Every structure is written in structure tokens, then in C-alpha cells.
Amino acid sequence: MITAETVSSIRTFDSGGLPVVSLYAGVDPGPDGQRELRSRMSSLLDEIRPLAKDGIAHRDWRMSLRGDIARIKDAIGEERWRPAAIAIFACSGRGLYTEVQLPEHVPDRVIVDETPYARPMIAVLAEHPRSCVAVVDRATGRICELYQDEVSELDKVTDPESRRPPVAAGRPDDRVSNRVDELAKRHYRRIAERLAGLMQTDEYDLLIIGGHGYEVPEFVQQLPHPVRDRVAGTFSTEPGLAPLTEIRESAGAIAARFEQERDQQLVSGVLEKAAMGGLATVGLRGCLWAGTVGAIQTLLVREGAAAPGVVCDQSRWLARSGEVCPLCGNPTRTTPDVIDELAQLVINEGGAIHHINSGGAGLMGHDTGAELRFPLPEPPADGSADGA
Ligand SMILES: [Zn+2]
């Protein structure tokens, strides 16, 4: 599973001056896809092989890069990656080798630098919310992470003192039951502090709480306000016994609803801003121009949308048609899907992408919409007016 910890360890990796190989490759389904992937990845390695030759850089640098190339070459032979894409980060001289499966397509690319090239990975992963899930009762607590369909346990807390109520023979007197409440509160506070720490890191989009129906509200009360505000939902379960599959199912439904509502808010935000002449644009023509000038903060794409178009590789002008780029006069290249080219450009600029489920009103019949960083300049008179 791609945990927040994996992502953060890649993002903050220190190579100490050694080369880090960042390799991205799209993975198509089926045996043909695997064979084709092997050959594309081998060509990517061929691109960086000359860097590891004698005399180019100092010895440790070259040896580390050679180690990375050998390791990735071995991995290619094993053909075990799932669609839609794979990212590999390697720096053998500092013990880094991480594979990250990506749920969306990214273009093939290999980069050798002193830091991992993590931006496409972060942009793709940020599209889906990451949940922190706490399953608690008065004596135990389990903290899990849920991302897409996978759940992993981060932490387990058992408070031995409050495990068994110290009930003396006969009926418990008030003093004993007060003591039990006190221990439970202390246990709740410990878990609440841990959750506050996790939610502060910004690695989690939402918090989900599970437990006995009669205890969950009591626990939620113990959460500090900013943390409580991020509780997206609660579910009922037997805390000590619930298998991870059950936690995944119950919490997954809450996370899916959260993602849907978030997407809906993004859509209505863009539609409203665009209608009022604010920092947003709706429709492919406006979005292509916004992408060309680097103005897109968040790109919304209708799920499954694709459109042929043209690209200028010199000035990165994007449009539905036009043989000559109006910005620099160079010939354009045609592409079967200019929306994909636009998405890659947005990611490279540090923007975000969200695929919008085509159910409901969606983007009012448009394929794309975008939140902008700045007002768009006038598009060139020529070419970009084609198609909407
Ligand atoms: Zn151009």
C-alpha cells in the first residue's frame, strides 16, 4: 500500500549528492501491455546509461547509478505491475529503492537528479483522499490508514489498567465506577492526542471513527476542536475484533462519500466562479489556453473524456486544431488526446487534477473546467479559436 509515510520519505529523501533515478511508466492491462511495458522501460534505462560511463562523474556517483540501473532492469523482468502506472525511485548508494503503483496514467519519463522527481506521483495520489481511521473503545484503540481500497494499521493502543473494570464482589460502588470513567477518559485523551498529531501533518484528508455505537460520541467529544471538525463519519463495530477487511469496508464507504462531495464542491466552485467572471474557466478551449499560459491551479476532467488536438513542443501551445503554432510559428504535432497532454502540463506546473464522475450534472456538459491562478490573457487571434 502507498502509505503517507512512503510518500513523505520519498519527498524528503536526502541523497547526499548521489544521483536519484525517478522513473515513470504507464502500465496497460494484459500480456501485450506487459511486453510492451518491458520494452519501453528498457529504452528509458538506455537513456540514462551513458551517465554512468567512466569519466563523466566521480566514482561513487557512477556506482550508485549503475546499481540503480541493474536493480530496475531486474524488476522489469518480473512483470508484476498493475495498471495504470508505475513510479520507481532509486538511489542504491543511499539504500533507496521504492516502487509506487499509481491509479492514473502518467507519461513515460526517466530523470536523474539529486532529489526524487516526485511531483507527478504526488499529483496523482492527491486525487483520492487519504483517511485516518480510529477504532476505539474504553480500553483499546487501533489507528489505521485507508487509501483507495487498501487499509494498513499504524498503531495499536491497549490500556491495561482500564481493560477490566475493577469491580469488587457485589455491586460496584460510585467510587469504583468514577475510577473506571476516569481511566477511560485518560485512554481517550491519549488516542485523541495521537490523532491530533497525525491530522496536523496534512497527510490525511479526513478522519473516520469506529467503535461501539454507545461509546463513539463520548470519544468524539474528547477530540480537540480542529480535529473533531475533520471527522467525516463514524461507524459501528466491535473494536477489538473487527478484521481490517471490515474496517476497510465501513470506512471506505464514508471516504467514498467524502470524495464525491468534495468533487461536487470543486465542480460547483468552478462553475460559480466562471459564471461570475472570477478565476475559473469552463470548457476545453479555455482550459487549453489556461494550460498553455500556466494558469491552472486545479483541473477538473470529466471521467473518460478524450479529445484529439495539437501541441507545440516549443512553446507548449495546446489547441483542438492548427498546423502552425500562433505563438512561435513552429509546426504543431497532432495528438489523439489533448486533454491528457493538458493534464501532464498541469502536473508539471504543480497543479492538481480531479476526474469528475460523469453522473449528475457534472461540468454542465463540458469535458473540462479549471480553477485559475491568475486571469487569462487574450488568446492569440489565430488557431486557438477553433473548436470549443
Ligand atoms: Zn509554439
Residues whose N, C-alpha, C, O or C-beta is under 5 A from the ligand:
A	BS01	ZN	C312 Q314 S315 R316 W317 C325 L327 C328 G329 N330
